[in-house]
Amino acid sequence: MDNQRQARATIGVVNYKTLDLTRLCLRSIRKYTRRPYEVLVVDNDSQDASTEYLRSLKWIRLIERKDKTNDSSGGYAHAAALDMALEQTQTEYFVAMHSDTFVRRDNWLDELLAMFGQDAQTACVGAGKVELTPDWQVWLKKLTDFKTFKRKLLCVPDPVGIHRYYNRTVCSIYRTEVLKREKLSFLMDRDKGLTVGKKLYFELVDRGYKTVELPDRFMRQYLYHLAHATQVVNAGQYNLRQRTIRKISRLIEQIMRSEQVQQILKDDSLDQ
């Protein structure tokens, strides 16, 4: 398609057995994105209806990832899939986006790309956790986070960076050329317990690149993230507490019933 030939950004989405969420994610991108772009979806060997749905879309590039010999966790598979998408990206920017994230307003990509400005040293724009938890609950959690308070009070060392801030791959935008030139990977330090893309972000900062760290509240004006929704949809394959499953399931049901989401899901033309 013309958009792909002219694209300035490639949006990389990883799918694993999340048909409804992936459909919502992709259709929301289709509905609210104006700048020429392309979407590259990596399917992590789902072998279900979500794979068939992706095969039916002519406006995306689909990679069906089969080689999972070294996979040790869902996080490993997700990171490996993002690396595969990055390798295939030829555009100026690479957007890592979760399949349980959906766009909610026009011009989101233009406005986020504008935050790179004219400084070629700015290598990443994104945010930390982008969840639907009310602000008062977020602040209450921080005020009662005694583990963090104790760790800071006792100056407990954190050599790997487990507790260090990073822009998460919920929706983060990177300069493609920088990631490739620096030979960075979303898999870095997975064996040390770091989540997808965390070490990559540390390397950007530590090597002197600038990043834009957006407040969660600001990022939520552009998109919603149904945190842990992929794990809940495939609860049998992940070690989640029943309390978490019930909480996220209620949230998913609430969001999927909302007027905006229903309009997107009913608009089959967004698949064309």
C-alpha positions in Angstrom: 0.0 0.0 0.0 1.1 3.6 -0.5 1.3 4.3 3.2 3.9 1.5 3.6 6.0 2.9 0.8 6.0 6.4 2.2 5.9 5.4 5.9 8.0 7.3 8.4 7.1 4.9 11.3 6.6 1.2 11.6 4.3 0.1 14.4 5.4 -3.3 15.7 2.7 -5.4 17.5 3.2 -8.9 18.9 0.2 -11.3 18.9 -0.2 -14.4 21.0 -3.7 -15.8 21.1 -5.5 -12.5 21.8 -8.0 -12.3 18.9 -10.4 -9.6 20.3 -7.6 -7.5 21.9 -5.4 -7.6 18.7 -8.4 -6.8 16.5 -9.1 -3.8 18.8 -5.5 -2.7 18.8 -5.1 -2.9 15.0 -8.5 -1.3 14.2 -7.8 1.6 16.6 -4.4 2.2 14.8 -6.2 2.1 11.5 -8.9 4.5 12.7 -6.8 7.2 14.4 -3.5 7.3 12.5 -3.1 9.9 9.8 0.7 10.1 9.1 1.9 7.5 6.5 2.8 4.4 8.5 3.0 0.7 8.3 2.0 -2.0 10.8 4.2 -5.1 11.3 2.6 -7.8 13.4 4.6 -10.8 14.6 2.5 -13.8 15.6 4.1 -15.9 18.2 2.9 -19.3 16.8 -0.7 -18.8 18.1 -2.2 -21.4 15.8 -5.7 -20.1 16.6 -8.4 -17.7 15.3 -6.1 -14.7 15.9 -3.6 -16.1 13.4 -6.4 -16.6 10.8 -7.6 -13.1 11.4 -4.1 -11.6 10.9 -3.7 -13.6 7.6 -6.9 -11.9 6.3 -5.5 -8.4 6.7 -4.0 -7.0 3.6 -2.9 -3.7 5.1 -0.4 -5.1 7.6 2.8 -7.1 7.2 2.6 -10.4 9.1 5.5 -12.4 10.3 4.6 -15.8 11.7 7.3 -16.7 14.2 7.8 -20.4 14.5 11.3 -21.0 15.9 10.8 -20.9 19.7 13.5 -23.4 20.6 15.1 -21.1 23.2 12.0 -19.7 24.7 11.9 -19.8 28.5 8.9 -17.5 29.1 6.2 -15.4 27.6 8.5 -12.4 28.1 11.3 -14.0 26.1 8.9 -14.8 23.2 7.6 -11.2 23.2 11.1 -9.7 23.2 12.3 -12.0 20.4 9.3 -11.1 18.4 10.0 -7.4 18.8 13.6 -8.0 17.7 12.3 -9.7 14.6 10.0 -6.7 13.9 12.8 -4.3 14.4 15.1 -6.2 12.1 12.5 -5.9 9.3 11.9 -2.2 9.9 13.2 0.3 7.3 11.4 3.4 8.5 12.9 6.3 10.5 11.0 5.3 13.7 10.0 2.0 15.3 7.0 1.9 17.6 6.8 -1.0 20.0 3.1 -1.5 21.0 1.4 -4.2 23.1 -1.6 -6.0 21.6 -3.6 -5.1 24.7 -3.0 -1.4 24.0 -5.4 0.6 21.8 -5.3 4.1 20.5 -8.1 6.5 21.5 -7.6 9.8 19.6 -6.6 11.2 16.3 -3.1 12.4 15.5 -1.6 10.4 18.3 1.4 9.3 16.2 2.1 12.8 14.8 2.0 14.4 18.3 4.3 11.7 19.8 6.8 11.9 16.9 6.9 15.7 17.2 8.4 15.2 20.7 11.6 14.0 19.2 12.2 17.5 18.0 15.2 18.3 15.8 17.8 16.7 18.1 19.1 13.5 16.5 20.4 12.5 20.0 16.8 12.0 21.2 16.4 8.2 20.7 13.2 7.3 22.5 9.8 8.8 23.4 7.5 6.9 25.8 6.1 6.4 29.3 6.3 4.0 32.2 3.2 2.1 33.2 0.1 3.2 31.3 -2.7 1.7 33.2 -6.4 2.5 33.8 -6.1 2.7 37.6 -7.6 5.9 38.9 -5.0 8.5 39.9 -6.0 8.4 43.6 -5.3 4.7 43.7 -1.9 5.2 42.1 -0.9 7.8 44.7 -2.3 5.6 47.5 -0.3 2.7 46.3 2.9 4.9 46.2 2.2 6.2 49.7 1.8 2.7 51.1 4.6 1.1 49.2 6.7 0.3 52.3 9.0 -2.1 50.4 10.2 0.8 48.2 10.5 3.1 51.2 12.6 0.5 53.1 14.8 -0.2 50.1 15.6 3.6 49.6 16.0 4.1 53.4 18.5 1.3 53.6 20.2 2.3 50.3 19.8 -1.3 49.1 22.0 -1.7 46.0 20.3 -2.4 42.6 23.3 -3.3 40.3 21.1 -4.8 37.5 18.5 -2.0 37.5 15.4 -4.0 38.6 13.9 -0.8 40.2 15.2 1.7 37.7 12.8 3.7 35.5 12.4 2.9 31.8 10.0 3.7 29.0 8.0 0.6 28.6 7.1 -1.2 25.4 3.4 -0.7 26.0 3.9 2.1 23.5 7.4 3.4 23.0 8.9 5.0 19.9 12.6 4.6 19.0 14.9 6.0 16.3 15.4 2.8 14.2 18.9 3.8 13.1 20.1 4.3 16.6 18.9 0.9 17.8 20.5 -0.8 14.8 23.8 1.2 14.9 24.2 0.5 18.6 23.2 -3.2 18.1 20.5 -3.0 20.8 18.0 -5.8 21.5 14.7 -6.1 23.4 16.1 -9.4 24.7 19.0 -7.8 26.6 19.5 -9.1 30.1 16.4 -11.2 30.1 18.5 -13.8 32.0 19.0 -11.3 34.8 15.3 -10.8 35.4 14.8 -7.6 33.4 11.6 -7.1 31.5 11.2 -6.6 27.8 13.2 -3.6 26.5 14.4 -2.5 29.9 18.1 -3.0 29.4 17.8 -1.5 25.9 16.5 1.7 27.4 19.2 1.7 30.0 21.8 1.4 27.3 20.3 4.4 25.4 20.6 6.5 28.5 24.0 5.3 29.6 25.4 5.8 26.1 24.5 9.4 26.2 21.3 9.4 24.1 18.4 11.6 25.2 14.9 10.2 26.0 11.5 11.8 26.5 9.8 10.3 29.6 6.1 11.1 29.5 3.9 11.1 32.6 1.4 8.2 32.6 -1.5 10.7 32.8 -0.3 12.5 29.7 0.1 9.2 27.8 -3.4 8.1 28.7 -4.9 10.9 26.5 -3.5 9.0 23.5 -4.1 5.4 24.4 -5.3 2.8 26.9 -3.4 -0.2 28.1 -5.2 -3.2 29.5 -2.3 -4.3 31.7 -1.9 -8.1 32.0 -4.9 -8.6 29.7 -2.9 -11.0 27.5 -2.0 -13.2 30.5 -5.6 -13.1 31.7 -6.9 -14.2 28.3 -4.5 -17.1 28.4 -4.6 -17.5 32.2 -3.8 -21.2 32.0 -0.3 -20.5 30.7 0.7 -17.8 33.2 1.1 -17.8 37.0 -1.4 -15.2 38.0 -3.2 -14.8 41.3 -7.0 -15.4 41.1 -7.5 -11.9 42.6 -5.5 -10.4 39.7 -7.4 -12.5 37.1 -10.8 -11.3 38.5 -9.7 -7.7 38.7 -8.3 -7.6 35.1 -11.3 -9.6 33.8 -13.7 -7.0 35.1 -11.6 -4.2 33.6 -11.5 -5.9 30.2 -15.2 -6.4 30.3 -15.8 -2.8 31.2 -13.6 -1.4 28.5 -14.8 -3.7 25.8 -18.4 -2.6 26.5 -17.5 1.1 26.3 -19.1 3.1 23.4 -15.8 3.9 21.8 -14.5 0.3 21.7 -17.9 -1.0 20.5 -17.8 1.5 17.6 -14.4 0.3 16.6 -15.2 -3.4 16.9 -18.4 -3.0 14.9 -16.6 -1.2 12.0 -15.4 -4.1 9.8 -14.3 -1.6 7.2 -11.2 -0.9 9.4 -9.9 -4.3 8.4 -9.9 -3.4 4.7 
